[in-house]
Amino acid sequence: MKGSLSRKYNATSLLRSLLLFKMLELLVVIFVLSSLYYVLIDRVMYYRKQYEQAEVSWTLAAINSARRTELAMDEVYRALGRKAHPARIRSKHGNPIQLMNPQPRNYIGEICDPDIRVIEGGSWYFDKCNSWLVYVFSNEKIFSREYPKVLKFNVESLRLLTDPAETQ
């Protein structure tokens, strides 16, 4: 009888220690997976921010190219004795997105003094009241309800107009 009781006690303590070991092993696995998840999320957020910055840079380069093309075409038309290139923006502070074909997929249009908090992050818009081309960053609104960070560009001609008839 004594032998069977000690075997039972040993089996119970062995089962208990095995259960504790499995629980400890589970905690270690959870810790390692959560650490890897944190690193993965950090990298994804970093690359998302890099992508957004590259997309903004590309859009600005395309806008700059469109503006320069517009001015070059205007010079060609002027050299040929014509008034101006037909697609030319007449206003000194015109919307440069109108020159792009196709327009950026995240362009939401022309707005006058919008509430930036309600505009979706990662969007371009043209503020007609201030003649600003505005980009609202998306990364800044993920964990905060405050005002998002924006880039504002004041759009002006690269040269002064010399013919007073062109300003009308």
C-alpha positions in Angstrom: 0.0 0.0 0.0 2.8 2.3 0.9 4.4 1.9 -2.5 1.3 2.7 -4.4 0.6 5.9 -2.3 4.1 7.2 -3.0 3.7 6.3 -6.7 0.4 8.3 -6.7 2.1 11.2 -5.0 5.0 11.1 -7.4 2.6 11.0 -10.4 0.6 13.9 -9.0 3.7 16.0 -8.4 5.0 15.0 -11.8 1.7 16.0 -13.5 1.8 19.3 -11.5 5.4 20.1 -12.6 4.6 19.2 -16.2 1.6 21.5 -16.1 3.7 24.3 -14.7 6.3 23.7 -17.3 3.7 23.9 -20.1 2.2 27.1 -18.6 5.7 28.6 -18.5 6.4 27.5 -22.0 3.1 29.1 -23.1 4.1 32.4 -21.4 7.5 32.4 -23.2 5.8 31.7 -26.5 3.3 34.5 -25.9 6.1 36.9 -25.0 8.2 36.0 -28.1 5.2 36.3 -30.4 4.1 39.6 -28.9 7.6 41.0 -29.3 7.7 39.9 -32.9 4.3 41.5 -33.5 5.5 44.8 -32.0 8.6 44.8 -34.3 6.4 43.9 -37.3 3.9 46.7 -36.5 6.7 49.2 -36.0 8.2 48.3 -39.4 4.9 48.4 -41.2 4.2 51.9 -39.8 7.7 53.0 -40.8 7.2 51.7 -44.4 3.7 53.2 -44.6 5.1 56.6 -43.6 7.9 56.2 -46.2 5.4 55.3 -48.9 3.3 58.3 -48.1 6.3 60.6 -48.3 7.3 59.1 -51.6 3.8 59.5 -53.0 3.7 63.2 -51.9 7.2 63.7 -53.5 6.1 62.1 -56.7 2.9 64.1 -56.9 4.8 67.4 -56.3 7.3 66.4 -59.0 4.4 65.7 -61.4 2.8 69.1 -60.5 6.1 70.9 -61.0 6.5 69.2 -64.4 3.0 70.1 -65.4 3.5 73.7 -64.4 6.8 73.9 -66.3 5.2 72.3 -69.4 2.4 74.9 -69.2 4.9 77.7 -69.1 6.9 76.3 -72.0 3.8 75.8 -74.1 2.8 79.4 -73.3 6.3 80.6 -74.5 5.9 78.5 -77.7 2.4 80.0 -78.4 3.8 83.5 -77.6 6.7 83.0 -80.1 4.2 81.9 -82.7 2.3 85.1 -82.2 -0.7 83.6 -80.5 -2.1 84.9 -77.3 -1.6 81.9 -74.9 -1.7 78.1 -74.7 -5.4 77.1 -74.5 -5.0 74.9 -71.4 -3.1 77.6 -69.6 -4.4 78.5 -66.1 -5.4 82.2 -66.4 -5.2 82.9 -62.7 -1.8 83.6 -61.1 -3.0 81.4 -58.2 -4.7 78.6 -60.2 -5.2 75.0 -59.2 -2.2 73.1 -60.5 -4.0 69.7 -60.2 -6.1 70.8 -63.2 -3.0 70.4 -65.3 -2.4 66.8 -64.3 -3.8 64.0 -66.4 -4.7 61.8 -64.6 -5.3 63.6 -61.4 -4.0 61.9 -58.2 -6.4 59.2 -56.9 -6.5 60.9 -53.5 -7.5 64.4 -54.8 -10.8 65.4 -53.3 -11.4 68.6 -55.2 -11.6 72.4 -54.6 -12.8 73.4 -51.2 -13.0 76.8 -49.5 -11.6 76.9 -45.9 -12.4 73.3 -44.9 -12.3 71.9 -41.4 -9.2 69.8 -41.7 -10.3 67.4 -38.9 -13.1 66.0 -41.1 -10.9 65.5 -44.2 -9.7 62.0 -44.7 -5.9 61.6 -44.1 -3.8 61.0 -47.2 -5.8 63.4 -49.3 -5.0 66.4 -51.5 -7.3 69.3 -51.9 -7.1 72.9 -53.3 -8.2 75.6 -50.9 -9.8 78.1 -53.2 -10.1 80.9 -50.6 -6.3 80.9 -49.9 -5.0 79.5 -53.2 -3.2 76.7 -51.4 -2.7 73.2 -52.5 -2.9 71.1 -49.3 -1.9 67.6 -48.4 -3.3 66.0 -45.2 -1.1 63.3 -43.8 -2.7 60.1 -42.8 -0.2 58.8 -40.2 -0.9 61.6 -37.7 -4.6 60.8 -37.3 -4.2 57.1 -36.3 -3.9 57.5 -32.6 -5.0 61.1 -32.1 -8.1 63.2 -32.6 -6.2 66.5 -32.7 -5.5 68.4 -35.9 -3.6 66.3 -38.5 -0.4 67.5 -39.9 -0.7 69.2 -43.3 1.5 70.4 -46.1 0.4 73.7 -47.6 1.8 74.9 -51.0 1.2 78.4 -52.2 1.0 78.2 -56.0 2.4 81.0 -58.1 3.6 81.5 -61.6 7.3 80.9 -62.3 7.5 84.2 -64.2 5.7 87.5 -64.2 3.1 88.2 -66.9 4.3 90.9 -69.3 1.2 91.4 -71.4 -1.6 93.1 -69.4 -4.2 91.4 -71.6 -3.1 88.0 -70.2 -4.1 88.9 -66.6 -7.8 89.1 -67.4 
